Amino acid sequence: MKFSRQLRMLHPREFKQVFNQPIRSSDPCFRVLARVNGKQHHRLGMAVSKKACSKAVGRNRIKRLVRESFRTQQAGQVSAGNLDFVVLPTAWATNQSNETLVKSLSVHWQKVCRKAEDSNDNSPKPNDG
């Protein structure tokens, strides 16, 4: 499965929507923010700063790992609401092994999807009367 254009967040306004009232998940490696997008699929955005990783090689490695983890985890996952994800790596992530980063991301995908489903369950239901 290819990481197509429709699975990516491309415009600053899309990122701003996620930063406004996000569902959050964080650990020493990553902060993952998400928000329901109303689309037919999950989408991914990344913000890998020079502060988090000064070398381009490291930033590209992290982005490759995030994309691959997202692609493999989200391919078989079905949820009530599809989400826009923004992944923000920390400086600590730069020095971690690929295996550690992939495990961390796997936990984040599950945690954020679970939080999104819980928030949908707690939302007020319209009256049928």
Buried (B, 14 or more C-beta within 10 A) or exposed (E): EEEEEEBBBEEEEBBEBBEEEBBEBEBEBBBBBBBBBEEEEBBBBBEBEEEBBEEEEBBEBBBEBBBBBBBBBBEEEEBEBBBBBBBBBBEEBBEBEEEEBBBBBEBBBEBBBEBBEEEEEEEEEEEEE
